[in-house]
Amino acid sequence: MRKVYFDNAATTQVRNEVVEKISEVLATEYGNPSSTHSFGRSSKSVLENCRKEIAAHFKVSAAEIIFTSGGTEADNLILNSCVRDLEVKRIITSKVEHHAVLHTIESLANTCNLQVDIVHLDAKGMVDYTHLENLLKSSSKKTLVSLMHVNNEVGNKLDIAKVAVLCKENSSLFHSDTVQSVGHYKLDFSKIPLDFAAVSAHKFHGPKGVGFAFIRKNSGLKPLIIGGEQERGLRAGTEAVYAIAGLTKALEISYRDLEKEVVYIKGVKNYFKEQLLQEIPSVKLNGYCGDNEKSTYTLLNILLPISPEKATMLLFQLDLKGIACSKGSACQSGAVGGSHVLTEILSKKEMQYPSIRFSFSIFNTLEEVDYVIGVLKKIINN
């Protein structure tokens, strides 16, 4: 059976060079990086060189990179510590954030004296910047804005630099979940004055279970995980040096080859969109995913014109044909009630039909697109 992987927004295939780097470090750098003997010092050297390399991509200091188990932990560390340690009394966010952010904010609102304000979105799920500015000016409470750079379900892109400036002008902190954008877009944090960001390696062809938090110097944040003094005292626990080395290698290759890979992946996405609209003209593109300026070049989220009865078996039928994609985000698979993102931007009638996310990488081909479009056409027409 043919296998086609179009679920790269959920996770990506690990590059061969990354696997080789992980294997090398696993085999040779087995000392605890907190140990003072030569084995530990060698591992510590690998760890700190990785930190320096990563920091250089974002034009920040190495001390501002704190390794975590991934984006969810980074989001939790930042949000919890901002409320607990920085005395943030108000958070401004949107209804289409990742649940790592929304559920954390909900938990904080239930246990702390925290005001939560929701910024308006336009009809396709983009942040209303005028309303955001009005919210920022409306209160003197210490405020944190938490808005993701690239939406993981429909791909809408936040003007992260604009929001960072708005926050700075209004003496507010800014946290952005950049899990879907790091490795796909270059971000210069020396020019974008945000305070915090969350990153996960497995979204740009690195290993799962490792990521980092960008925490602006002298932020005042304190650890979420208590124990040793690892990660500048901000994240206790022995670091997974091999995974961090894999993350670093994946990021290095992503940015080294970014220009040519963007052209290639954008070509795959555009071809998918063109063939889809030609062969299934009644399909609807959700959010701004059809616009590569307002949305990421790595995904399409489409509403298919099939009955609710057919929709219940759609992912199963695609899986039987070897096609991997997502109904909503991977984090939402199996959840009752559908996508919280699509609920915000689709009508009740539209929500009765299935929406599928196809997401692309350098490993996909135009032939795979033809195959998937053909399978979709047969399912719809039968």
PyMOL commands that set and color helices and strands:
alter all, ss='L'
color gray80, all
select helices_A, chain A and resi 16-28+38-58+62-64+71-84+99-111+129-137+160-169+201-203+231-233+241-256+258-279+308-311+314-320+330-332+340-345+350-352+366-381
alter helices_A, ss='H'
color red, helices_A
select strands_A, chain A and resi 4-5+65-68+90-93+115-118+143-146+173-177+196-200+211-215+284-285+299-303+323-324+355-359
alter strands_A, ss='S'
color yellow, strands_A
deselect
rebuild
show_as cartoon
